[in-house]
């Protein structure tokens, strides 16, 4: 499934009623089975962009569309949230079943699908636990399992690992890539971590600070599957340096303004 | 070179459970009470002995006098509490979820909530008669308000992130209410139930003292009129037990309904 963003703008009113331009004319196309990372300084509207693709926010201008065959019973998108957004009153099992319930699957089928995804995401044995009984890494596994369960054509990930500690984050990135090698849907991956973006993505969209526009789309010339050894390769280092050069002055200005 | 051991600075703040003191406090009160009555300094008319109260209670139980009062009071409180809780949760949910219901309901609740419900009893008797309906109605009103307000607050404090997550997975309005708002409000609903249990006991006794010929409130007032202080004390002890029992029941219910909190 391809995701076509054409001249997308977003303007919203802040608390005092002033119009704030979050995104200005963003045009990007995510190709079928592509892992497209979106990076940018704080407040560049990268999460806003993802929410619009998810249909949780309406764009003020431009158009967002999907292109490709969507098999019956599968949603175009599913979202993995930065703060996990798990239901505290549901167990791992029933959290994973949430999207399947909304798609009207019978209970037996829900259990079967959930069991498969729980196995895939390494949550086996934790089915009856509540979110508060799990570590951050395990919680986000549930968030990923919940999204994978509905077999979305496009997986939307909003800084999925930024709430985790550095070691857990590295492990989760590897696991996500391993899962993706098997499921192969299009992924839009929002992050502020340049290393993470380059290591995981096929291409990296670099957004400017507010109002966010596309500064450059940096291709990552690294083979798959990605390994840790690639973190030192010229292809990796050059892409990281290029992106950092693009973002640095933007981030510095944002810091000076105190914008969040 | 001298070694400086690091002391545990938090030791003074440690809280112990003192299991013996827990029992001794209650036991001490009863023993002191019994002791005072035995010395004869206080006439039994003013303060009957605990053993006397116990004996009177047992006797009233065998004659069946107590059962009538308890059954009548229980029926009133269960009906009033149940109806009030049901109504309060429904209205609270509606006001929390629908903006139109909020616009209409909020000022209405704000205007009627501060009225002490017992003040409405004469009016309720005028409307519903001196029988059971007016007593049930006053308890119902007393429970309705804390339930409606707590449910409303709980619904409004549902995490917007969870609502967004539910919507992103295809949840419609009804699904969001059932799967996010209601479970989010449950802790507040249970807090409201505990609050309402106390209120309903208060209103029950007040209503039974004003206009009734049975029930625990009537028993207490009647015993005072007849100078039967022992029976009066039986009524008071009964109320204390009733309060304890309802609280215990609600705590049990809460643990069963909120398993994700019980283990927290």
Interface residues (C-beta under 8 A of the other chain):
Chain A: X54 X55 X56 X75 X77 X78 X79 X81 X83 X85 X87 X88 X89 X90 X98 X99 X102 X103 X130 X131 X132 X133 X146 X150
Chain B: X161 X162 X164 X165 X166 X167 X168 X169 X170 X171 X175 X179 X180 X183 X186 X258 X259 X260 X263 X264
